[in-house]
């Protein structure tokens, strides 16, 4: 949620243009409102409004703002409605302090009251403003920005990062206290941002910051300090090999469609990477654990459900899938020093996942294995070991290729664990890994090609359908939940994903003549799915099937477009392929409804709040 970018330049005067250009790369983090604070000749020009970067730029001329340094912010609203006054950046009491934040302050209400009672002019209902006032407060007593920024973190409770400066001083300061922050050093600029994409337009020479660290940006250098005692740290910049062009659409109308089409290559990339990474250490961690939890949120949780079926089927090993925010109240007291938490987060900054990471670390309750996409993230630095998703940047808010990569990772780990513990013989394991590595990329492309037109036509028939169900059985349980999530988040249609045998225990009452229910199946489980299809069909419901073509299923669809056929393959590959038609269906339905699938309302790609 939210994205901040701060830049200090040596000789530039076009700070607005470069801040807007860099901020566009963070659109996936927030698009409720946008603002830029530009410093020129000791004065701050602050412009902000509700809307996207391009809309606010067009209205207020953000790109035309002049100065040699400044801060931009894209907001995903939590504290305070998405209004002009709540948009960031903010001023302090006077228009000399300027700053913006990413994250949440848990003590917002009490600290705001304290500031107001001590004479601070707090103008908004947004917690980001309090970060600026906290610095303002300590500057009054110290007269020193470095100490004021450091001491301000004592007052602010929660997970956040912020950037702040004074109009009459040349530096910009930033702190990382639980939310993501990365810095970069270019030839004529230094930059700090919530995420790497907004740094890459200027430089690939980057510094990854860790929690409780702060940076001071001057035109020539970025210095890193420890917040606790102000000690300077020797942090050597790294050269990022992320291709900045990966954040471009490449001719596709939306990033989501581009990222769906990238999935065949994602399979090749992630299989190549994990096999070259000596995966035995990850297999050993899973095998040695006395209890295992797969902790994730949203699409990652759905992939985790698929994963737990793979571990049961291929390795005979139980793993409990738990939603990140539920973990502590549901499972926190069951952990021991022999437990393993597999923590899944695309960004590596998901607050609900980091809460579990901290719970495990602070209480010495076993080990953590991170599965993440963003190199340099908090989860990467702090998990006992980590597996990269190898997806590059996923720009569209709805997850597609990261979900796919996670599912492949789980299938691979389960197979290797099954081979190790004897649940699979060596030949079975080698055969399935061969299928993952060599057949799945080809089958993935065939599925995209085969179901593209069908899903586009099917979407048109569901335009006026406000409500539907998506049901799976066994290995397709998580697939059904993921398909339903996609329809909800980018089409704004209510779609419930659930286990198909549970549908008769209550939800079946919703079925009336023509009511659509999507069934996702594998060739192994279609005999059971037919029972559940019949329960809907005999009540006049419209049954839509996703899976391989089977003659016994054909009587249950009224139209060709109601059978989204995936290519023939191993039943264990079925759940991987079955998600693709659901991704495409949600995409085309979103576009038909006039919604931008990359930027669905109320959502953010990286959720760094509780």
Secondary structure by P-SEA (a helix, b strand, c coil): cbbbbbbbbccccaaaaaaaaaaaaaccccccbbbbbbbcccccccccccccaaaaaaaccccccccccbbbbbbcccccccccccccccccccccccccccccccaaaaaaaaaaaaccccccccaaaaaaaaaaaaaaacccaaaaaaacccccccccccccccccccbbbbbbccbbbbbbccccccccccccccccccccbbbbbcccbbbbbcccbbbbbccccccccbbbbbbbccccccccccccccaaaaaaaaaaaaaaaaaaaaaaccaaaaaaaaaaccbbbbcccaaaaaaaaaaaaaaaacccbbbbbbccccccccccccccccbbbbbbbcccccaaaaaaaaaaaaaccbbbbbbcccccccccccccbbbbccccccccccccaaaaaaaaaaaaaaaaaaaaaccccaaaaaaaaaaacccaaaaaaaaaaacaaaaaaaaaaacccccbbbbbcccaaaaaaaaaaaaaacccccccccccccccccccccccccbbbbbbbccccaaaaaaaaaaaaaabbbbbbbccccccccccccccccccccccccccaaaaaaaaaaaaaaaaaaaaaccccccccccccccccc
